[in-house]
Amino acid sequence: QRLHMRGKPVVAAADREPLQAYLAGHVTRGMTTTMSSVAGERVTTEIVASVQSATQAAVHLLDPTDELPLVRNGYRKPHQLGIDRLMAMIAARASTSGPLCVVDAGTAVTIDLVAADGEHLGGFILPGSRLARDCLLARTSIPSDSDIDPTATLGRDTPTAVALAARYAVIGIVEQFSRGPHAPFDGEPVSIVVGGGGADDLLPLLPPGCITLPDLVLQG
């Protein structure tokens, strides 16, 4: 986890000494702090305590049910929507206008559709390539080989077949719901915004003209 202040990710928040050093040099007493976290409860509590100690002020920990700028939570059960997905949508919304398809490719891949007015219409959660492989290894007898052919378009060995399947599943959903028959945007052009550590694996397969936002969640 990284602390993100004033638009830039700064230090590994799990490392207390770098965090304390950063806070000592960059925050002031009374500073208002708003924070989002998908870390475990222990890590989040430690970070909040460190920031509160440095600022001598309360820290507002964002909740998915909070009213946020640019995007409105569209879940039937709003508390279930990950705050990281909302941050990704906010960053995407700030980067361009019109309907959005937001792809955050990490350990899991999330795909979220956002109307032009900022209403979150819903989305999808898929395992990333490595997670898909780990799940199959845990439940099947596939070989535990991790040597993926980076140039392949069809899998001619098991690890490549698993990796490509995970990638093409994402591409299929994006195409169907951004420009295909299931797109909920009444023919309006849709901006596809892509971020996360697995973005480079997806970009060559996605339609041209995608917007790339490194550190998508942190930018939000």
TARACOR-V993953 format. One record per residue. N is the residue number from 0. RES is the residue in three letters. PSI is psi in whole degrees, 0 to 359 (999 if undefined). D_CENTER is the distance of its C-alpha to the mean C-alpha in Angstrom with 2 decimals. Layout:
n->{N,N}
res->{RES,RES}
psi->{PSI,PSI}
d_center->{D_CENTER,D_CENTER}
//
This chain:
n->{0,1,2,3,4,5,6,7,8,9,10,11,12,13,14,15,16,17,18,19,20,21,22,23,24,25,26,27,28,29,30,31,32,33,34,35,36,37,38,39,40,41,42,43,44,45,46,47,48,49,50,51,52,53,54,55,56,57,58,59,60,61,62,63,64,65,66,67,68,69,70,71,72,73,74,75,76,77,78,79,80,81,82,83,84,85,86,87,88,89,90,91,92,93,94,95,96,97,98,99,100,101,102,103,104,105,106,107,108,109,110,111,112,113,114,115,116,117,118,119,120,121,122,123,124,125,126,127,128,129,130,131,132,133,134,135,136,137,138,139,140,141,142,143,144,145,146,147,148,149,150,151,152,153,154,155,156,157,158,159,160,161,162,163,164,165,166,167,168,169,170,171,172,173,174,175,176,177,178,179,180,181,182,183,184,185,186,187,188,189,190,191,192,193,194,195,196,197,198,199,200,201,202,203,204,205,206,207,208,209,210,211,212,213,214,215,216,217,218,219}
res->{GLN,ARG,LEU,HIS,MET,ARG,GLY,LYS,PRO,VAL,VAL,ALA,ALA,ALA,ASP,ARG,GLU,PRO,LEU,GLN,ALA,TYR,LEU,ALA,GLY,HIS,VAL,THR,ARG,GLY,MET,THR,THR,THR,MET,SER,SER,VAL,ALA,GLY,GLU,ARG,VAL,THR,THR,GLU,ILE,VAL,ALA,SER,VAL,GLN,SER,ALA,THR,GLN,ALA,ALA,VAL,HIS,LEU,LEU,ASP,PRO,THR,ASP,GLU,LEU,PRO,LEU,VAL,ARG,ASN,GLY,TYR,ARG,LYS,PRO,HIS,GLN,LEU,GLY,ILE,ASP,ARG,LEU,MET,ALA,MET,ILE,ALA,ALA,ARG,ALA,SER,THR,SER,GLY,PRO,LEU,CYS,VAL,VAL,ASP,ALA,GLY,THR,ALA,VAL,THR,ILE,ASP,LEU,VAL,ALA,ALA,ASP,GLY,GLU,HIS,LEU,GLY,GLY,PHE,ILE,LEU,PRO,GLY,SER,ARG,LEU,ALA,ARG,ASP,CYS,LEU,LEU,ALA,ARG,THR,SER,ILE,PRO,SER,ASP,SER,ASP,ILE,ASP,PRO,THR,ALA,THR,LEU,GLY,ARG,ASP,THR,PRO,THR,ALA,VAL,ALA,LEU,ALA,ALA,ARG,TYR,ALA,VAL,ILE,GLY,ILE,VAL,GLU,GLN,PHE,SER,ARG,GLY,PRO,HIS,ALA,PRO,PHE,ASP,GLY,GLU,PRO,VAL,SER,ILE,VAL,VAL,GLY,GLY,GLY,GLY,ALA,ASP,ASP,LEU,LEU,PRO,LEU,LEU,PRO,PRO,GLY,CYS,ILE,THR,LEU,PRO,ASP,LEU,VAL,LEU,GLN,GLY}
psi->{143,140,136,113,136,44,358,135,138,303,161,114,338,344,105,320,311,323,313,320,318,314,320,327,350,351,159,159,137,356,133,131,128,134,143,148,138,14,169,166,320,312,316,317,319,317,314,316,320,317,318,321,321,324,344,38,161,150,128,114,115,144,147,339,353,153,120,159,145,331,141,130,124,10,146,325,87,329,343,344,122,136,333,323,321,319,320,318,322,316,318,317,324,340,340,164,174,179,151,146,113,120,118,108,98,218,314,158,125,141,121,138,130,128,166,331,4,0,125,120,345,184,201,151,124,156,141,176,313,319,321,317,316,320,318,322,324,333,354,182,28,152,143,56,134,15,96,135,110,346,356,145,343,142,117,16,162,311,324,321,319,314,315,322,317,320,313,333,317,313,318,317,315,314,317,322,355,324,355,193,343,4,128,33,14,41,359,144,140,132,129,119,126,136,185,165,338,10,320,332,332,327,319,341,344,162,151,156,10,149,126,126,97,149,47,312,317,326,323,999}
d_center->{13.00,13.80,15.61,14.61,17.67,18.97,16.24,16.12,14.67,17.94,18.67,17.68,18.02,19.44,22.33,24.55,26.95,24.64,22.90,26.36,27.58,24.83,25.37,29.09,28.93,26.43,26.78,29.88,31.46,30.60,27.34,25.03,21.68,18.63,15.93,12.71,12.09,10.75,13.46,16.62,19.29,21.51,19.17,18.01,21.73,22.77,20.51,21.65,25.19,25.04,23.87,26.46,29.10,28.48,28.42,30.83,28.85,26.60,22.81,20.96,18.07,15.86,15.90,14.21,17.81,18.36,19.20,16.57,17.17,16.50,14.73,16.47,15.21,16.77,16.62,20.14,19.39,17.23,16.90,15.01,11.88,9.25,9.26,5.67,5.30,8.36,7.56,5.34,8.43,10.78,10.10,10.61,13.55,15.02,15.16,17.20,19.21,19.77,17.81,14.23,12.33,8.62,7.22,3.99,6.50,6.80,9.53,8.60,7.52,6.54,8.77,9.79,13.14,14.31,18.03,19.71,20.63,17.13,17.55,14.60,16.43,14.40,12.29,11.87,10.48,11.95,12.67,11.88,15.23,16.11,15.34,17.34,20.09,20.20,20.55,23.31,24.99,25.16,26.69,28.66,30.99,29.14,29.92,27.72,27.57,24.48,26.17,24.14,25.92,23.60,25.91,26.31,25.64,27.23,27.05,30.44,29.52,27.52,24.49,24.10,24.58,21.80,19.30,20.35,20.25,16.59,15.87,18.40,17.16,13.90,16.26,18.64,16.40,15.16,18.86,20.26,18.21,17.94,21.48,23.17,25.34,22.69,21.02,21.52,22.21,26.00,26.06,24.22,22.45,18.68,16.37,13.69,10.86,9.05,6.98,6.13,9.32,10.45,10.53,14.23,15.20,14.13,15.38,19.05,18.88,17.23,19.62,20.77,19.69,15.89,14.35,12.45,10.49,10.19,8.26,6.28,5.11,8.67,10.26,9.57}
//
